Amino acid sequence: MSTTSKNTVITISVIIIISLAAVGYYYFSYLPSEKARKDEEQRLEEEQKLKDEQRRTLIVGYAADPVVLDTVESTHMHDFDVMINIVETLVRLKAPDFKEIEPLLATSWEPSEDSKVWTFHLREGVQFHDGTDFNSQAVKYNFDRVIAAQKYEVESIEKVEVVDDYTVRFTLIEPFAPFLSILTFGRLGIVSPTAYQTMGEEIMRHPIGTGPFVFDHWDEGIEVVLTANKDYWGNPPKLDKIIFKIIPEASTRRMELEAGHIDIDYAYDARLTDMPEFLKNLDIKVQQIPGMCSRYIGINHAKEPFNKKLVRQAIAYAIDYDSIVNEILVGFGERLYCAVLPHIMGSAQDDPNLIRYTYDPTKAKELLSEAGYPNGFTATLIYPSLDPVRTDVAIQVQSNLAEIGITVELEGQDWGTITESITGYDYDFIVYGWCGDYLDADTFIWPKMHSSAIPRPNYEHFSNATFDELMEEARRIADPEKRKELYWETQELANEEVVEVYIYYNLIMGAQREWVKDFYLTPLYVNYYDTVYKTEPK
């Protein structure tokens, strides 16, 4: 082989060796970096997936578990706040101000000329979460069930008839002006008849409706979880999941919200002094609207000396209302002078003929003496021991009544014991309250003051024929102005007789992180979550 050939071979060999070395170097140095890159991509993908999951999961802080998740048996607001997103009504209040009624499971309706017969046309193509069809038979089944339970919301209904698969007719005993309004209440939601017939007692904890969310599970003391209804007949919910997280302590809920562990703190019974702390945090939005709950002193008219009107009037003049509103409610409540809340049509809050009780201990002493108790008497005031606000109100009332010679012994009770006490009229007076179920004056007066409601929920044992007649007439007529006049007369009479001593009404408050959007508080203490969504935290 010539020298040139040898040099060529050597040169080519060197090039090959160098190339192989370079390839090897690149190969072995590239492998770890490529693996690292892929690992990082996977990590980022998983991180984004977790963020998306968190963004589509809403966590609501709740003060207590629901009691039972059944439309007929439920009595607590936490029950209906959960159920209203699972079980739909024929009509509902329209967001965001919730002042108008809009179609839901019913698409249209018309009353007869005398307003005694209402015909509803139902939405077609809707299925319950168990796959069975929603139709007029399902509506009749549910209303018949509520009627059989003798709930006051349906006492105006004589019968419910199926006209055809998607038409249902309600015949009323007599014209009932609040009828359409009352249909927005969650008790009149439509549950799958098949579920009622096959699930037994489990239906009390596992409602089956047509709503935008489906019941998933309930771990008592921990959480209630709903998931999105992927087959919802309407606009699909923007969330995949709602977790109602049970956190009894208001201070703990506040810390959880501030830490971002919950998205909404919705607890109408939270201690109100927590709210100013929320207002300082720019990442937290606080909503407050007039609610539907009144707070008052309920009085047992069947028991001496509370059966004397002058004694009841003396108590009404003895209470320092301003101290309660300003110092106990710290501005998160408003003074109430009558049975119906001021933002509800028919309220007598501005009625010039209404007796408006104010703090006047001198007058209270005079009335007490005139009633035959110049030296006062001793009585027991019961109150819900688990409610910190009403506990403070009870202490304030005790102090005020001591000023006019009435010795008040305080007795805190749990709700079960309170129910037994007031139902059996085994009490003197109570720091109590009433929450309206629908946007009409009727809900604040008839259920608890008409004589037909004795013994429950007319816990004061108040009976007055003139009052009954006024209320009955207000229910029959449709003219708003005439109804308002009648409601004013009923409340004038109620205040003269001091059926109850009205103190204040709550503002509903909810605190939420700034990333929660389109969440609107309703005045009825139940909230719709179908439009709610979350953005990325700032």
C-alpha positions in Angstrom: 0.0 0.0 0.0 1.4 3.4 -0.9 2.1 6.0 1.7 -0.7 8.2 0.3 -3.2 5.3 0.7 -2.0 4.7 4.2 -2.4 8.3 5.1 -5.8 8.3 3.6 -6.9 5.3 5.6 -5.4 6.8 8.8 -7.2 10.1 8.2 -10.5 8.3 7.5 -10.0 6.2 10.6 -9.3 9.2 12.8 -12.4 11.0 11.4 -14.5 7.9 12.1 -13.1 7.6 15.7 -13.7 11.3 16.3 -17.2 11.1 14.9 -18.0 8.1 17.0 -16.6 9.8 20.0 -18.7 12.8 19.3 -21.8 10.8 18.7 -21.1 8.9 21.9 -20.5 12.0 23.8 -23.7 13.6 22.4 -25.7 10.4 22.9 -24.6 9.8 26.5 -24.8 13.5 27.5 -28.2 14.0 25.7 -30.0 11.1 27.3 -30.2 12.5 30.8 -31.2 15.9 29.6 -33.9 14.5 27.4 -35.2 12.4 30.3 -35.1 15.4 32.5 -37.0 17.4 29.9 -39.7 14.8 29.6 -39.9 14.5 33.4 -40.4 18.2 33.7 -43.1 18.2 31.0 -44.9 15.4 32.9 -44.6 17.3 36.1 -46.0 20.5 34.6 -48.8 18.5 32.9 -49.7 16.9 36.2 -49.5 20.2 38.0 -51.8 21.9 35.4 -54.2 19.0 35.7 -54.3 19.4 39.5 -54.8 23.2 39.0 -57.7 22.5 36.6 -59.2 20.0 38.9 -59.0 22.5 41.8 -60.3 25.3 39.6 -63.4 23.2 38.8 -64.0 22.2 42.4 -65.8 24.6 44.7 -65.3 24.2 48.4 -68.0 25.8 50.6 -67.5 26.2 54.4 -70.5 25.1 56.3 -71.3 25.5 60.0 -73.2 22.2 60.3 -74.3 19.1 58.6 -77.6 18.9 56.9 -80.2 17.2 59.0 -81.9 15.2 56.3 -81.9 15.5 52.5 -85.6 15.0 51.8 -87.9 17.7 50.5 -90.8 16.7 52.8 -88.9 16.0 56.0 -86.3 18.7 55.8 -86.7 21.8 57.9 -83.2 23.3 58.1 -81.6 25.8 55.6 -78.5 23.7 55.2 -80.7 20.9 53.9 -82.3 23.0 51.2 -79.1 24.8 50.2 -77.7 21.4 49.2 -80.9 20.0 47.7 -81.8 23.0 45.6 -78.9 22.2 43.3 -80.0 18.5 43.0 -83.8 18.7 43.0 -85.5 21.4 40.9 -88.8 23.2 41.4 -91.3 24.1 38.7 -90.2 27.8 38.9 -87.5 29.7 40.6 -86.3 33.2 41.5 -84.2 34.8 38.7 -80.6 35.7 39.4 -78.9 38.0 40.2 -81.4 40.0 42.2 -84.0 37.2 42.8 -87.0 39.4 42.6 -88.7 37.9 39.6 -90.0 34.4 39.0 -88.7 32.5 36.0 -89.5 29.1 34.4 -87.5 26.0 35.5 -89.2 22.6 35.1 -92.3 24.4 34.0 -92.0 26.4 30.8 -95.2 28.3 31.1 -98.4 28.5 33.2 -101.8 30.2 33.3 -104.3 30.8 36.0 -108.1 30.6 35.5 -110.1 33.8 35.6 -111.0 33.2 39.2 -107.3 32.2 40.0 -108.5 28.9 41.5 -107.1 26.7 38.8 -103.5 26.9 37.6 -102.3 24.9 34.5 -98.6 24.3 34.1 -96.9 23.2 30.9 -93.8 21.1 31.7 -90.3 20.9 30.1 -90.0 17.9 27.8 -86.9 15.7 27.4 -85.8 16.0 31.0 -84.6 13.0 33.0 -84.0 12.3 36.6 -80.4 11.4 37.7 -81.6 7.7 37.8 -82.4 7.8 34.1 -86.2 7.9 34.5 -88.4 10.5 32.8 -89.6 13.7 34.3 -93.3 14.3 33.5 -96.6 15.4 35.0 -97.0 12.1 36.8 -93.8 12.8 38.7 -95.1 16.3 39.6 -98.4 14.9 40.9 -96.6 12.2 42.9 -94.3 14.8 44.7 -97.1 17.2 45.5 -99.4 14.5 46.7 -96.6 13.4 49.0 -96.2 16.9 50.5 -100.0 17.3 50.8 -100.2 14.0 52.7 -97.6 15.3 55.1 -99.9 18.3 55.7 -97.2 20.9 55.1 -98.5 24.5 55.3 -97.0 25.3 51.9 -99.6 23.2 50.1 -102.7 23.7 52.4 -104.2 25.9 49.7 -104.2 23.0 47.1 -107.4 20.9 46.8 -106.1 18.5 44.1 -103.4 18.0 41.5 -104.3 16.4 38.2 -102.4 15.0 35.3 -103.8 16.5 32.0 -101.3 14.8 29.8 -97.7 13.7 30.1 -96.4 17.3 30.1 -99.4 19.3 31.5 -100.5 19.4 35.1 -103.4 21.2 36.7 -103.6 22.5 40.3 -107.0 23.2 41.7 -107.0 25.5 44.8 -109.5 25.5 47.6 -109.9 29.2 47.1 -107.9 31.9 45.3 -104.5 32.1 46.9 -102.4 35.2 45.8 -98.9 33.8 46.9 -99.4 30.5 45.0 -96.8 31.1 42.3 -94.3 32.5 44.8 -94.6 29.6 47.1 -93.7 27.2 44.2 -90.1 28.5 44.4 -89.6 26.9 47.8 -87.3 23.8 47.8 -89.9 21.7 49.6 -91.8 21.6 46.4 -88.9 20.3 44.3 -89.5 17.3 42.1 -87.8 14.0 43.1 -87.8 10.8 41.1 -90.9 8.8 42.1 -89.0 5.6 41.2 -86.2 6.5 43.7 -88.9 7.1 46.4 -90.4 3.8 45.7 -87.2 1.7 45.5 -84.6 3.4 47.8 -86.4 3.3 51.1 -84.9 5.3 53.9 -81.8 5.9 51.8 -83.7 8.6 49.8 -83.5 10.7 53.0 -79.7 10.9 52.5 -79.4 10.5 48.7 -81.8 12.8 46.8 -82.5 12.0 43.1 -83.6 15.0 41.1 -83.2 16.6 37.7 -80.8 19.4 38.7 -77.4 20.5 37.4 -75.6 18.6 40.2 -75.8 14.9 41.3 -75.5 13.7 44.8 -72.2 11.9 45.3 -71.7 11.2 49.0 -72.2 12.5 52.6 -69.7 11.9 55.3 -71.3 13.2 58.5 -69.2 15.9 60.2 -66.8 16.0 57.2 -68.4 16.9 53.9 -71.3 16.6 51.4 -70.2 16.2 47.8 -72.0 16.9 44.6 -70.8 16.3 41.1 -71.8 17.9 37.8 -74.7 16.4 35.9 -73.1 15.7 32.5 -76.6 15.1 31.0 -78.2 18.2 32.4 -81.1 19.5 30.2 -80.0 23.1 30.5 -76.7 24.9 30.3 -74.1 22.6 31.8 -72.6 23.6 35.2 -69.2 25.3 35.0 -68.0 23.3 38.0 -67.1 19.6 38.1 -67.7 19.2 41.9 -69.0 21.1 44.9 -67.8 20.1 48.4 -69.8 21.4 51.4 -67.1 21.1 54.0 -68.4 21.0 57.6 -66.5 23.4 59.8 -68.5 24.3 63.0 -66.2 27.0 64.3 -66.6 30.4 62.7 -62.9 31.3 63.5 -61.7 28.1 61.8 -63.8 28.8 58.7 -62.3 32.3 58.6 -58.7 30.9 58.8 -59.5 28.3 56.1 -60.9 31.0 53.8 -57.9 33.3 54.3 -55.5 30.4 53.6 -57.4 29.5 50.4 -58.4 26.1 51.7 -62.1 26.9 51.1 -63.6 29.2 48.5 -66.7 30.4 50.2 -67.6 30.9 53.9 -71.4 30.8 53.9 -72.7 30.6 57.5 -75.6 32.9 58.3 -75.2 31.9 62.0 -71.5 32.9 62.2 -70.5 35.3 64.9 -70.9 38.7 63.1 -67.8 40.2 64.6 -65.8 38.0 62.2 -67.1 40.0 59.2 -65.0 43.1 59.7 -61.8 40.9 59.6 -62.9 39.7 56.1 -63.5 43.3 55.0 -59.8 44.1 55.6 -58.6 41.4 53.2 -58.5 42.6 49.6 -58.4 38.9 48.3 -61.8 38.3 49.9 -65.1 39.6 48.7 -68.0 40.0 51.1 -71.6 40.0 50.0 -74.4 41.1 52.2 -78.1 41.4 51.3 -81.3 41.6 53.3 -82.3 38.2 54.5 -85.6 36.5 55.2 -85.2 35.9 58.9 -86.6 37.9 61.7 -85.5 37.8 65.3 -87.9 38.5 68.2 -89.0 37.6 71.6 -91.7 34.9 71.3 -94.2 35.1 74.2 -96.4 32.3 75.5 -99.9 34.0 75.6 -101.4 30.9 77.3 -99.4 31.4 80.5 -99.7 34.0 83.2 -98.7 36.8 83.4 -97.9 36.8 79.7 -101.6 36.5 78.9 -102.0 40.1 79.9 -101.4 42.6 77.1 -100.1 45.3 79.4 -97.3 42.9 80.6 -96.4 42.1 77.0 -96.3 45.8 76.1 -94.1 46.6 79.2 -91.6 44.0 78.0 -91.7 45.6 74.5 -90.8 49.0 75.9 -88.1 47.7 78.2 -85.7 46.4 75.6 -82.7 48.5 74.4 -83.0 47.7 70.7 -80.2 50.1 69.6 -77.7 48.4 71.9 -78.5 45.0 70.3 -78.3 46.2 66.8 -75.1 48.3 67.2 -73.1 46.4 69.8 -74.2 42.7 69.3 -74.9 42.7 65.6 -72.1 45.3 65.0 -74.0 46.8 62.2 -74.7 43.5 60.4 -78.5 43.6 61.1 -81.3 46.1 61.0 -84.0 47.1 63.5 -87.3 45.5 62.9 -90.6 47.0 64.0 -93.2 44.5 62.6 -93.7 40.9 61.5 -92.9 41.4 57.8 -89.4 42.4 56.8 -89.2 45.9 55.2 -88.0 44.7 51.7 -91.1 42.4 51.4 -94.3 43.8 49.9 -96.8 44.3 52.7 -94.3 45.2 55.4 -95.7 47.7 57.9 -92.2 49.0 58.8 -93.2 52.5 57.4 -96.9 52.3 58.4 -97.6 55.6 60.3 -100.4 53.9 62.3 -98.1 51.1 63.6 -97.1 51.1 67.3 -93.3 51.3 67.1 -91.9 50.0 70.4 -88.7 51.8 71.5 -86.5 51.7 74.6 -88.5 53.4 77.3 -88.0 51.8 80.7 -90.1 54.5 82.5 -93.1 53.7 80.4 -92.4 50.0 80.8 -92.6 50.3 84.6 -95.8 52.2 84.4 -97.4 49.6 82.2 -96.2 46.8 84.5 -97.7 48.5 87.5 -100.9 49.1 85.7 -101.0 45.4 84.9 -100.8 44.6 88.6 -97.1 43.9 88.9 -95.5 47.0 90.5 -92.7 44.8 91.9 -92.3 42.8 88.8 -92.1 39.0 88.7 -89.8 36.1 87.9 -89.7 34.3 84.5 -87.5 32.1 82.5 -86.2 33.1 79.1 -85.0 30.3 76.9 -82.7 30.7 73.9 -80.7 28.5 71.4 -77.5 27.9 73.3 -75.5 27.1 70.1 -76.3 30.5 68.6 -73.7 33.0 69.9 -75.7 36.1 68.7 -79.0 35.1 70.3 -77.1 34.1 73.5 -75.9 37.7 73.7 -79.4 39.0 72.9 -80.8 36.9 75.8 -78.2 38.4 78.2 -79.1 41.9 77.0 -82.8 41.3 77.5 -82.2 39.9 81.0 -80.4 43.0 81.9 -83.0 45.3 80.5 -85.9 43.6 82.2 -84.1 43.7 85.5 -84.4 47.5 85.2 -88.2 47.3 85.4 -88.3 44.7 88.1 -88.6 41.5 86.1 -86.1 38.8 87.3 -85.2 36.7 84.3 -83.6 33.3 84.6 -81.8 32.3 81.4 -81.9 28.8 80.1 -79.9 27.8 77.0 -81.4 24.8 75.1 -80.4 22.8 72.1 -82.8 22.9 69.2 -84.4 19.6 70.0 -85.3 20.7 73.5 -86.5 24.1 72.3 -88.9 22.4 69.9 -90.3 20.3 72.7 -90.6 23.3 75.0 -92.5 25.6 72.5 -94.6 22.9 71.0 -95.9 21.9 74.4 -96.1 25.5 75.5 -93.8 24.6 78.3 -92.0 28.0 78.4 -92.5 31.7 79.4 -90.7 33.5 76.6 -88.0 32.8 74.1 -85.4 34.5 71.9 -86.7 33.1 68.7 -86.9 33.8 65.0 -88.7 33.0 61.8 -87.4 32.6 58.3 -89.8 33.2 55.3 -89.9 30.5 52.7 -91.1 32.6 49.8 -91.2 36.3 48.9 -94.6 37.3 50.2 -95.9 38.8 53.4 -98.0 35.8 53.9 -95.0 33.6 54.9 -94.2 35.9 57.9 -97.8 36.0 59.3 -100.1 33.2 58.4 -98.0 30.1 59.4 -97.2 31.3 62.9 -100.1 33.7 63.9 -103.3 32.4 62.3 -105.3 30.4 64.9 -105.4 27.4 62.6 -101.6 27.1 63.2 -102.1 26.3 66.9 -100.3 24.4 68.3 -97.6 24.3 65.7 -96.1 26.6 64.4 -98.2 29.1 66.3 -96.1 28.7 69.3 -97.3 31.8 71.0 -100.9 30.4 71.2 -102.2 33.6 69.7 -105.8 33.6 68.6 -107.8 36.6 67.4 -110.9 36.3 65.1 -110.3 39.8 63.5 -106.7 39.0 62.8 -107.7 35.7 61.1 -110.3 37.4 58.9 -107.8 40.0 57.7 -105.2 37.3 56.9 -107.8 35.2 55.0 -108.9 38.1 52.9 -105.3 39.1 52.1 -104.8 35.6 50.7 -107.9 35.6 48.5 -107.4 38.9 46.6 -104.8 39.5 43.9 -104.6 43.3 43.9 -101.2 44.2 45.5 -102.4 47.5 47.0 -105.4 46.0 48.6 -103.3 43.2 49.9 -100.8 45.7 51.3 -103.6 47.5 53.2 -104.8 44.3 54.7 -101.2 43.3 55.8 -100.7 46.7 57.4 -103.9 46.2 59.4 -102.8 42.7 60.5 -99.4 44.0 61.7 -101.0 47.0 63.4 -103.2 44.6 65.4 -100.2 42.2 66.0 -98.2 45.1 67.5 -101.0 46.3 69.6 -101.5 42.9 71.1 -97.7 42.3 71.2 -97.9 38.8 69.6 -94.1 39.0 69.5 -91.5 41.6 70.4 -89.6 42.3 67.1 -86.0 43.2 67.5 -84.0 42.9 64.2 -83.6 41.1 60.9 -80.4 39.6 59.6 -78.4 40.6 56.7 -77.3 37.5 54.8 -73.5 37.5 54.5 -71.1 35.4 52.5 -67.3 35.7 52.2 -65.6 34.4 49.2 -62.1 34.3 47.6 -61.7 36.8 44.7 -61.3 33.9 42.2 -65.0 32.8 42.8 -67.2 34.3 40.1 -70.9 34.6 39.5 -71.9 33.5 43.0 -75.0 35.4 44.1 -76.5 35.2 47.6 -80.3 34.7 47.5 -82.6 36.1 50.2 -84.0 32.6 50.9 -80.8 31.2 52.3 -80.4 28.7 49.5 -77.8 29.3 46.8 -77.7 28.2 43.2 -74.2 27.0 42.0 -74.9 26.2 38.4 -73.4 29.5 37.1 -70.5 29.6 39.5 -66.9 29.2 38.2 -63.4 29.9 39.4 -60.5 31.6 37.8 -56.7 31.2 38.5 -55.7 32.8 41.8 -53.9 36.1 41.3 
